[in-house]
Amino acid sequence: MLQEGRFGWAMLNVLANLLGSFAMTALAFWLVSASPAH
């Protein structure tokens, strides 16, 4: 039971990491495309 919970937590951590990096990339891309310089 403990092992299963730990595995779920690890998966959640990886998912949060991926989502975070994707959000940062999307934000940077939006900032670049929305900037008046371009």
N, C-alpha and C positions, 0 to 999 in steps of 0.2 A: 504494500500500500504506500509506504514511504517512497519507494523507488518510482512508483507510478506518478506520484505527486511531484517528485523532483524532475522527472522527464517532462511533465506538463509545464512546469515552471521554466525549464530550459527552452522549450519550444516557444513559450510566450515571450521569453527574453529575446530570442532570435527574431521573432516576428516583430517585436517592438523596435529592435535595432534596424531591421530592414525598412520598416515603415518610417522610422526617424530619418534615415539616410535618404530615402526616397523623397520625403517631405522637404528636406533641406535642399536637395538637388532641384526639385520642382520650384521651390521658393527662389533659389538663385537664378534659375532659368527665367522665371517670371519677372524678377527684378531687372535682368538684363534686357529682356524683350520689351519691358514697360518703360525703361529709362528713355528720356527725351533725346539722349545723345545718338541713339540708333535710329 
